[in-house]
Amino acid sequence: MTAEPIRSALGTVSTEDTSLVLPSDKKQRTGQQRVLEQVNTIKRSKSKMVKNDSISSPTTPASATEYSEPKFQFSPTKLNDTLFKFSSSNMTSSHSRMTGRSLSVRNTVRRQTQNSQWESQMNWNAQSQSNGMRRGGSDPALNKAGGTITQQSKTRSSTVRYNRATGQSMRLQENNLPASTSQSQIASIKPSLSQSQTITKVTTTKNKSEALRASGAEGSIPNITLQEAVEYLSHSDISHQLCGASFIQHQTFTEDRAKQEVCRLGGIPALIQLLKCDNPQLQQIAAAALRNLVFKDKNNKLEVERCEGIEAILTLLRNTKIIETQKQLTGLFWNLSSADELKPKLIKNAMPLLTESVVVPYNFWTDSNTNKHTDPEVFYNTTGCLRNLSCASEQERRSMRSCPRLINSLMTYVKTQMERGDPDDKSVENCVCILHNLSYQLEKEAPDHFKQFSVLDEKPNENTNKKSLFSPKSTKTQKEFNFPAMAKEDPEGVDWLYNQKSLQMYLFLLGLSRNEATLEACCGALQNLTASKSHLSTLMSQSIIQKPHGLSGISHLLISGNPGLQKTAMSLVGNMSRVSSLRGIMAKEILPNVSAVLSAVTPNMVKSDSTIATACRVMNTLMLAEPDTGKKRINTKLVDSLSMLSSNVLFDTARKSAGILLWSMWGQKDIQNALKKG
């Protein structure tokens, strides 16, 4: 799976309904680029020699992460959202050492390639939009939800899935470096052996023992071939094993072709065996080599699973206390998580351990983990992996939602970072992408949580005086709802996904964050919650508008220069405009930016066809509901742009929507007069 921003998750329906953040590798850096970056950023120093003539141990370069798409990834103390246990300085310093490429998902993930598989429709009553899932990145070295998070950086590419039938989106990401958003997997790790050299074959002039001693003494790459390196992995001498693993780690970082060659020579099962040895340094180098081998290489990922590598990785992660080894193992999981074939097994076997040993301890103090310290990079890699996993199938999403304390921990981390004034933290991106993906088709996939929902009496709509032949049911009464679960003071698990506090958190992030993958994931989560044509979506739309800065926090994103973010925000506004009682309020806030988008359309904007079509439908709906506000936005430039759109066959969906909008405008007397004057 790649770290594309967002790709459609459910079949061929309309494009803006749902989004899913999937991982994508399309924007990952090449091996040569990674090497050049390291040469410019890492001090060159000779590696320390290992006793008994073993070669120096590789170190992880600053740019060793790959990203998940989400794209679509709070704080520790007690289980009730208390403070985070680690200092912000530690978080800052740790994250400054990490480089993440970003997957929606998004997506995250981006930056994201968005595959919309649903055709847009003019009738808002027949369509729904939501930004469903984000994957972290495909391979972090995640961010679909984010997919998703695979990568994570803008560099994260994510895939977003839009399902017009459900109005939801999902983003995935991968962590080679990652993960959506968007994000992704963690990028390959390069050993600190003469970083500027890339050797596949070297003429041997000394015997192997001499070569090993020479390379160890000089801290350089040994004069061996890949075949010899693989053979060394099974040697009885640990010096040979270290030499072989380090050489493979280096070669697979700089040369993509080396990955296939190592697999062909049987290097993957041999490296997996080294994970089971008793030497901590050898375990770490073997994990780093595997991490590089599976980066953006699906066949190698599947080979790791076939050789029972997942079990070996889990065992070592459960037992090791060495932080650098934990970083390599969680980065390896991030890369593996972008393969769809491995998601079910990783969710079943890896997710519980990652949640229990990394995510929860990092956010909550408990009697059992007060002495545990989780490194920020380990947490980041873990959330990148979970970001990719969150954009899997319905059954896998159900499993993640039911994972004890997972959602609580994600919410706690995001809230804590916001309180610290760090909403652009990369782990925040992963966490939000996961939440985005888990909100995908929530009402359908978690029906037991909405049994208490009920419709109360109705009250007349204040806009009953706005009547028109073409006005979309402006006299419809406004419904009142009763849903106590949405207002819980101490929500748990799935309750967080639709709680008022979560809605407020997303809206706050829209105003605080400058990370576009995070912004897209927030919009995507809100899009998913407003996607269906049910009363629940109506209640969600009403709640968003009633929040402080609800509409204003969304409206400015409509003119974003980021296509994925703009599309998600426009889809969210489209979902909300289906609620007739909200159109009057929305028109004043939304129409100025929507008309600006349509006025600026040019013939070379074909890739934004679905976004432009959604903008036409939103303007048509709000203009007919509020003619006085609508006619103030009409000018010659807008009319000319719509006329061009309606006759341009390259805009398959927007062409039809623009034609309907022009026809509706001409059908309104007030607007018709404004057109004639213009």
C-alpha positions in Angstrom: 0.0 0.0 0.0 1.3 3.4 -0.7 1.3 6.5 1.2 -1.1 8.4 -1.0 -3.2 11.1 0.6 -6.6 9.6 0.3 -8.1 6.9 -1.8 -11.6 5.8 -2.0 -12.5 2.9 0.3 -15.8 1.7 -0.8 -16.6 1.1 -4.4 -17.5 3.5 -7.2 -19.9 6.0 -5.9 -19.6 9.7 -5.6 -16.2 11.1 -4.8 -16.7 13.5 -1.9 -18.7 11.4 0.4 -16.1 9.5 2.2 -12.4 9.7 2.6 -9.9 7.1 3.7 -6.3 7.9 4.3 -4.1 5.3 2.9 -0.3 4.9 2.8 1.7 5.8 -0.2 5.3 5.6 -1.2 5.0 7.9 -4.2 6.7 10.8 -2.5 9.4 9.0 -0.7 12.9 10.1 -1.2 15.2 7.9 -3.2 18.2 6.1 -1.6 20.6 8.6 -3.2 18.7 11.6 -1.8 18.6 10.1 1.7 22.3 9.5 1.5 23.0 13.0 0.4 20.9 14.4 3.2 22.7 12.3 5.7 26.1 13.4 4.4 25.0 17.0 4.9 23.5 16.6 8.3 25.4 13.9 10.2 28.9 14.4 11.6 31.3 12.0 10.1 33.1 10.1 12.8 34.7 6.7 12.9 32.5 4.0 14.5 33.6 2.5 17.8 35.0 -1.0 17.3 33.3 -3.9 18.7 35.3 -6.2 20.9 36.8 -9.3 19.3 37.4 -7.6 15.9 33.7 -7.1 15.3 32.7 -4.2 13.1 31.3 -1.0 14.3 27.7 -0.8 15.1 25.6 1.4 12.8 23.8 4.4 14.2 20.5 5.8 13.0 20.9 8.9 11.0 18.7 11.9 11.6 16.8 11.2 8.5 16.0 7.7 9.1 12.3 7.7 9.0 9.8 6.9 6.3 6.2 8.1 6.5 2.1 6.8 6.5 0.4 8.5 4.9 -2.6 9.2 7.7 -3.5 10.0 7.1 -5.0 10.8 8.9 -1.9 10.0 14.5 -2.9 13.3 24.3 -1.0 13.0 27.7 -0.2 10.8 30.7 -1.0 10.6 34.3 -4.3 9.1 35.2 -6.8 7.6 33.0 -9.0 10.7 33.1 -7.0 12.9 30.8 -4.3 14.2 33.2 -1.0 15.6 32.3 1.6 14.0 30.1 4.4 12.5 32.0 7.3 13.6 29.9 8.6 17.1 29.5 8.0 19.1 26.4 11.7 19.6 26.0 12.2 15.9 25.7 9.4 15.7 23.2 10.9 18.6 21.2 14.4 17.3 21.2 13.4 13.8 20.3 11.2 14.8 17.5 13.9 17.1 16.1 15.9 14.0 15.6 13.3 12.3 13.5 12.4 12.9 9.9 9.0 11.7 8.9 7.6 11.5 5.4 3.9 12.0 5.2 0.2 9.5 4.4 -4.8 10.5 4.0 -5.2 9.4 3.7 -5.0 13.2 2.8 -4.0 11.8 2.1 -1.7 11.4 5.0 -0.5 11.1 3.9 0.4 14.2 0.0 1.7 14.7 -0.7 -1.4 12.6 -1.3 -2.8 11.0 -4.3 -6.6 11.0 -4.0 -8.6 8.5 -5.8 -12.2 9.3 -5.8 -14.3 6.5 -7.0 -17.7 8.0 -6.7 -19.5 10.3 -9.2 -20.8 13.5 -7.7 -24.5 14.3 -7.8 -26.3 17.6 -7.9 -29.0 16.5 -5.5 -27.8 17.1 -1.9 -30.6 15.0 -0.5 -29.2 12.0 -2.5 -25.6 12.5 -1.6 -23.5 12.6 1.5 -19.8 13.5 2.0 -17.4 12.6 4.6 -13.7 12.3 5.1 -13.5 8.9 6.3 -10.2 7.3 6.9 -6.6 8.3 7.0 -3.6 6.1 6.8 -0.4 6.9 8.2 2.3 6.4 5.8 3.1 3.3 3.8 6.6 2.9 5.1 8.0 5.2 7.6 11.5 5.5 7.6 3.8 6.1 8.8 -0.1 8.5 7.9 -4.3 6.1 4.3 -6.6 6.8 8.4 -3.4 7.7 7.9 -3.8 5.4 6.3 -2.3 6.8 6.7 -0.9 7.6 7.8 2.4 5.6 4.3 4.4 8.2 5.2 4.4 11.1 7.0 5.7 14.3 5.9 4.7 16.2 3.1 6.7 13.8 2.3 4.0 11.9 3.5 1.7 10.7 1.0 -1.7 9.4 2.0 -4.6 8.0 0.3 -8.1 9.2 1.0 -11.0 7.1 0.2 -14.3 8.9 -0.4 -17.6 7.1 -0.3 -20.4 9.1 -1.7 -22.9 6.6 -0.4 -21.8 7.0 3.1 -20.2 10.4 3.0 -17.1 9.3 4.8 -13.4 9.3 4.3 -10.5 7.4 5.4 -6.8 8.1 5.2 -3.8 5.8 5.5 -0.2 6.3 6.0 3.0 4.3 6.1 6.1 4.5 8.2 9.0 3.7 6.2 9.5 6.6 7.3 5.7 6.4 7.2 2.8 7.1 7.0 -2.4 9.6 4.9 -1.2 12.1 5.4 -0.7 12.2 4.5 1.0 10.5 5.4 3.8 6.0 6.1 6.8 4.1 7.1 10.1 5.1 8.5 12.7 5.5 6.0 15.5 3.1 5.7 18.2 3.3 8.4 21.7 3.8 7.2 24.6 2.6 9.2 27.3 5.1 10.0 29.8 3.4 7.8 31.4 5.7 5.3 28.1 7.2 4.3 29.3 8.4 1.0 30.2 5.0 -0.3 27.9 2.6 -2.1 29.5 -0.7 -2.9 27.9 -3.8 -4.4 31.0 -5.7 -5.3 34.6 -5.1 -4.4 37.6 -7.0 -5.5 39.0 -8.9 -2.6 42.8 -8.8 -2.2 43.0 -10.1 1.3 41.5 -13.1 3.0 38.1 -12.6 4.8 39.6 -12.4 8.2 42.0 -9.7 7.1 39.1 -7.8 5.4 37.0 -7.9 8.6 39.9 -6.7 10.7 40.7 -3.9 8.3 37.1 -2.7 8.0 36.7 -2.8 11.8 39.9 -0.8 12.3 39.1 1.8 9.7 35.4 2.1 10.3 34.8 1.6 6.6 32.6 -0.7 4.5 34.1 -4.2 4.3 35.3 -5.5 1.0 32.6 -8.1 0.5 29.7 -8.8 -1.8 26.0 -9.1 -0.9 26.2 -12.8 -1.3 29.1 -13.0 1.2 27.2 -10.7 3.6 24.2 -13.0 3.6 26.5 -16.0 4.2 28.1 -14.2 7.1 24.7 -14.0 8.8 24.8 -17.7 9.5 28.5 -17.7 10.5 29.4 -19.0 13.9 31.6 -16.0 14.6 29.6 -12.9 15.9 32.1 -10.6 14.1 31.1 -12.1 10.8 27.4 -11.8 11.7 27.7 -8.1 12.6 29.7 -7.4 9.5 27.1 -9.1 7.2 24.1 -7.5 8.9 25.7 -4.0 8.8 26.7 -4.3 5.2 23.1 -5.4 4.3 21.8 -2.5 6.3 24.0 0.0 4.4 23.5 -1.4 1.0 19.7 -1.6 1.3 19.7 2.0 2.4 21.6 3.3 -0.6 20.5 0.8 -3.3 16.9 -0.3 -3.9 18.1 -3.2 -6.1 20.0 -4.6 -3.1 16.7 -5.4 -1.4 15.6 -7.8 -4.1 19.0 -9.4 -4.2 19.2 -10.0 -0.4 15.7 -11.6 -0.5 16.8 -13.8 -3.4 19.9 -14.9 -1.5 17.8 -15.9 1.6 18.9 -12.9 3.8 15.5 -12.2 5.3 15.1 -15.5 7.2 18.7 -15.3 8.4 18.2 -11.7 9.7 15.0 -12.8 11.5 17.0 -15.6 13.2 19.4 -12.9 14.5 16.5 -11.2 16.2 16.4 -14.3 18.4 20.1 -14.2 19.4 21.4 -13.0 22.8 23.6 -10.2 21.5 21.8 -6.8 21.9 24.0 -5.1 19.2 23.3 -7.8 16.7 19.6 -7.6 17.4 19.6 -3.9 16.8 21.5 -4.1 13.5 19.4 -7.0 12.3 16.2 -5.0 13.1 17.6 -2.0 11.2 18.5 -4.1 8.2 15.0 -5.6 8.1 13.5 -2.2 8.4 15.4 -1.1 5.3 14.7 -4.2 3.4 10.9 -3.9 3.7 10.9 -0.2 2.9 8.7 0.3 -0.1 9.1 -3.3 -1.0 5.9 -5.3 -0.7 7.4 -8.7 -1.6 10.0 -8.3 1.2 7.2 -7.4 3.7 5.3 -10.5 2.8 8.5 -12.6 3.0 9.1 -11.4 6.6 5.6 -12.6 7.4 6.2 -16.0 5.7 9.3 -16.5 7.7 7.4 -15.9 11.0 9.2 -12.6 11.3 6.2 -10.8 13.0 6.4 -13.2 15.9 10.1 -12.7 16.3 9.7 -8.9 16.2 7.0 -9.0 18.8 9.0 -11.2 21.1 12.1 -8.9 20.9 10.0 -5.8 21.4 8.3 -7.3 24.4 11.6 -8.2 26.1 14.2 -5.5 25.1 14.9 -2.5 27.3 17.2 -0.9 24.8 15.6 2.3 23.4 17.5 2.2 20.1 16.4 -1.4 19.4 12.8 -0.3 20.3 13.1 2.5 17.7 14.2 0.0 15.0 11.5 -2.5 15.8 8.6 0.0 15.9 9.9 1.6 12.7 10.0 -1.9 11.2 6.4 -2.4 12.2 5.5 0.9 10.7 6.9 -0.2 7.4 5.2 -3.6 7.5 1.8 -2.0 8.3 1.5 -0.4 4.9 0.9 -3.9 3.3 -2.8 -4.6 3.2 -2.2 -8.4 3.4 -0.5 -8.0 6.8 -3.0 -5.6 8.4 -5.3 -8.3 9.9 -2.4 -10.2 11.5 -0.8 -7.0 12.8 -4.0 -5.8 14.3 -4.6 -9.1 16.0 -1.1 -9.7 17.3 0.9 -6.4 17.2 -1.7 -3.8 18.1 -2.4 -5.1 21.6 1.3 -5.1 22.5 2.0 -1.7 20.9 -1.0 -0.2 22.8 -0.2 -1.8 26.1 3.5 -1.3 26.1 3.9 2.0 24.2 0.7 4.1 23.7 -0.9 3.7 27.1 2.3 4.1 29.2 3.3 7.1 27.2 0.1 8.9 28.1 -1.0 7.6 31.5 0.7 7.0 34.9 -0.4 3.7 36.4 0.8 1.5 39.2 2.2 -1.0 36.7 4.1 1.4 34.4 5.4 4.2 36.7 9.0 3.1 36.1 8.6 2.7 32.3 10.0 5.4 30.0 8.8 5.4 26.4 11.0 7.3 24.0 9.1 9.9 21.9 10.4 8.4 18.7 9.1 5.0 19.7 5.7 6.5 20.3 5.9 8.3 17.0 6.7 5.1 15.1 4.0 3.2 16.9 1.3 5.8 16.1 2.5 5.7 12.5 2.0 2.0 12.4 -1.5 2.3 14.0 -2.3 5.0 11.6 -1.8 2.6 8.7 -3.7 -0.2 10.4 -6.7 2.1 11.1 -7.5 2.3 7.4 -8.0 -1.5 7.0 -11.3 -3.3 6.6 -14.5 -2.8 8.7 -13.7 -5.8 10.9 -10.2 -4.4 11.6 -11.6 -1.0 12.4 -14.0 -2.6 14.9 -11.1 -4.4 16.5 -9.1 -1.1 16.9 -12.1 0.7 18.4 -12.5 -2.0 21.0 -8.8 -2.1 21.9 -8.7 -1.2 25.6 -7.6 2.4 26.3 -6.3 3.0 22.7 -8.7 5.8 21.8 -8.5 7.3 25.3 -4.7 7.5 25.0 -4.8 9.1 21.5 -7.2 11.8 22.7 -5.1 12.4 25.8 -2.0 12.9 23.8 -3.6 15.4 21.4 -5.1 17.4 24.1 -1.9 17.5 26.1 0.1 18.8 23.1 -2.5 21.4 22.5 -2.2 22.6 26.1 1.5 22.7 25.6 1.2 24.9 22.6 2.5 22.2 20.2 -0.4 21.3 17.9 1.9 20.7 15.0 3.8 17.9 16.7 4.1 15.0 14.2 2.7 12.4 16.6 -0.4 14.7 16.9 -0.8 14.3 13.2 -0.7 10.5 13.5 -3.1 10.4 16.4 -5.7 12.7 14.6 -5.4 10.6 11.5 -6.2 7.4 13.5 -9.2 9.1 15.1 -10.3 10.3 11.6 -10.1 6.7 10.3 -11.9 5.2 13.2 -14.8 7.7 12.7 -15.3 6.2 9.2 -18.9 4.8 8.9 -19.1 5.0 12.7 -22.9 4.9 12.9 -23.1 1.8 10.7 -20.2 -0.1 12.3 -20.9 0.8 16.0 -24.7 0.9 16.1 -24.9 -0.1 19.8 -23.5 3.3 20.8 -26.4 5.1 19.3 -29.4 3.3 20.7 -30.2 6.1 23.1 -30.5 8.6 20.2 -34.1 10.0 19.8 -35.9 12.7 18.0 -37.9 15.2 20.1 -40.6 17.7 19.1 -40.0 20.1 16.2 -39.9 23.8 16.2 -40.6 26.1 13.3 -37.6 27.3 11.3 -36.9 31.0 11.5 -36.4 31.2 7.8 -40.0 30.4 6.8 -40.4 33.8 5.3 -37.8 32.9 2.7 -39.9 31.1 0.1 -39.1 30.5 -3.5 -40.1 28.0 -6.2 -36.6 26.8 -6.4 -35.7 27.2 -2.7 -34.7 23.8 -1.2 -37.4 23.2 1.4 -36.7 26.4 3.3 -40.0 26.0 5.3 -38.9 22.7 6.8 -39.1 22.6 10.5 -36.0 22.2 12.7 -35.8 19.0 14.6 -34.7 18.6 18.3 -32.7 15.6 19.3 -31.9 13.8 22.6 -28.5 12.0 22.7 -27.1 12.0 26.2 -24.0 10.0 25.3 -22.7 12.9 23.2 -22.5 15.1 26.3 -20.7 12.6 28.6 -18.2 14.3 30.9 -15.9 11.3 31.0 -16.3 9.4 27.7 -14.5 6.1 27.2 -13.3 4.4 24.0 -15.7 4.8 21.1 -17.7 7.4 23.0 -14.8 9.8 22.3 -15.3 9.6 18.6 -18.6 11.5 18.7 -18.4 13.4 22.0 -18.9 17.2 22.2 -15.3 17.5 23.5 -13.9 15.8 20.5 -15.8 18.1 18.1 -14.5 21.1 20.0 -11.0 19.6 19.9 -11.1 19.3 16.1 -12.3 22.8 15.7 -9.6 24.2 18.1 -7.0 22.4 16.0 -8.4 23.9 12.9 -7.6 27.3 14.4 -4.2 26.4 16.0 -2.4 24.0 13.8 -0.4 24.9 10.7 0.2 21.3 9.7 -2.0 20.7 6.7 -2.2 16.9 7.2 -3.5 17.5 10.7 -6.0 20.1 9.4 -7.2 17.7 6.8 -7.6 14.9 9.3 -9.7 17.1 11.6 -11.9 18.1 8.6 -12.1 14.5 7.6 -13.3 13.3 11.0 -16.0 16.0 11.0 -16.9 15.1 7.4 -17.4 11.4 8.5 -19.6 12.4 11.4 -21.8 14.5 9.1 -21.8 12.2 6.1 -25.0 10.2 6.4 -28.5 11.4 5.8 -29.6 10.3 9.3 -30.7 12.4 12.2 -27.4 11.8 13.9 -25.5 13.6 11.1 -28.0 16.4 11.4 -27.2 16.7 15.1 -23.5 16.6 14.4 -23.9 19.5 11.9 -25.9 21.5 14.3 -23.3 20.9 17.1 -20.4 22.1 14.9 -22.2 25.3 13.9 -23.1 26.0 17.6 -19.4 25.7 18.7 -17.3 28.9 19.0 -15.6 29.6 15.7 -17.3 26.5 14.3 -18.0 27.8 10.8 -15.2 30.4 10.7 -12.6 27.7 11.5 -13.8 25.8 8.5 -14.6 28.5 5.9 -11.0 29.8 5.5 -9.9 26.3 4.5 -12.2 26.4 1.5 -9.6 28.6 -0.2 -6.6 26.6 0.9 -3.9 26.1 -1.7 -3.6 22.4 -0.6 -6.0 20.5 -3.0 -6.6 17.7 -0.5 -7.4 20.0 2.4 -9.6 22.2 0.2 -11.5 19.2 -1.1 -12.1 17.8 2.4 -13.3 21.1 3.8 -15.6 21.6 0.8 -17.1 18.2 1.3 -17.7 18.9 5.0 -19.5 22.1 4.1 -21.5 20.2 1.5 -22.6 17.7 4.1 -23.6 20.4 6.6 -25.6 22.3 3.9 -28.0 19.4 3.6 -29.5 20.5 6.9 -32.1 23.1 5.8 -32.3 24.9 9.2 -28.6 25.7 9.0 -28.5 27.2 5.5 -29.3 30.7 6.6 -26.3 30.8 9.1 -24.0 29.1 6.6 -24.8 31.4 3.7 -23.3 34.5 5.3 -20.1 32.7 6.4 -19.6 30.3 3.5 -20.8 31.9 0.3 -18.0 34.5 0.1 -15.3 31.9 0.0 -17.2 29.5 -2.2 -17.9 32.2 -4.8 -14.2 33.1 -4.7 -13.3 29.5 -5.4 -15.6 29.4 -8.4 -14.6 32.8 -9.7 -11.0 31.7 -9.8 -11.5 28.5 -11.8 -9.3 28.2 -14.9 -9.3 25.5 -17.7 -6.1 23.9 -16.2 -7.8 23.0 -12.9 -9.3 19.7 -14.2 -7.7 17.8 -11.3 -10.0 19.7 -8.9 -13.1 18.7 -10.9 -14.9 17.1 -7.9 -14.0 20.0 -5.5 -15.4 22.5 -8.0 -18.5 20.4 -8.5 -19.1 20.4 -4.7 -18.6 24.1 -4.6 -21.2 24.6 -7.3 -23.7 22.5 -5.3 -23.0 24.3 -2.1 -23.5 27.7 -3.7 -26.7 26.6 -5.4 -28.1 25.3 -2.1 -27.1 28.3 0.1 -27.9 30.9 -2.6 -31.5 29.6 -3.0 -32.0 29.4 0.7 -30.7 33.0 1.2 -31.3 34.9 -2.1 -30.4 38.3 -0.6 -27.0 37.0 0.5 -26.5 35.1 -2.7 -27.0 37.9 -5.1 -24.3 40.0 -3.3 -21.8 37.4 -4.4 -22.8 37.5 -8.0 -20.6 39.4 -10.5 -19.4 39.2 -14.0 -16.3 37.2 -13.2 -18.3 34.5 -11.4 -20.8 34.2 -14.3 -18.0 34.0 -16.9 -16.3 31.3 -14.9 -19.4 29.3 -14.5 -20.2 29.7 -18.2 -16.7 28.4 -19.1 -17.1 25.5 -16.8 -20.6 24.5 -18.1 -19.2 24.2 -21.7 -15.8 22.6 -20.9 -16.1 18.8 -21.5 -12.9 18.2 -19.6 -14.7 19.0 -16.3 -16.8 15.9 -16.3 -18.7 16.5 -13.0 -18.2 20.3 -12.5 -19.5 21.0 -16.0 -23.0 19.6 -15.1 -23.0 21.3 -11.6 -22.1 24.6 -13.1 -24.9 24.4 -15.6 -27.4 23.6 -12.9 -26.1 26.5 -10.8 -26.5 29.0 -13.8 -30.0 27.7 -14.5 -31.0 28.1 -10.8 -29.6 31.6 -10.7 -31.5 32.6 -13.7 -34.7 31.1 -12.3 -34.6 33.4 -9.2 -36.2 36.8 -10.0 -34.0 38.7 -7.5 -30.9 37.0 -8.8 -32.0 37.3 -12.4 -32.3 41.1 -12.0 -28.8 41.1 -10.5 -27.5 39.2 -13.5 -29.1 41.6 -15.9 -27.6 44.6 -14.1 -24.2 43.0 -14.1 
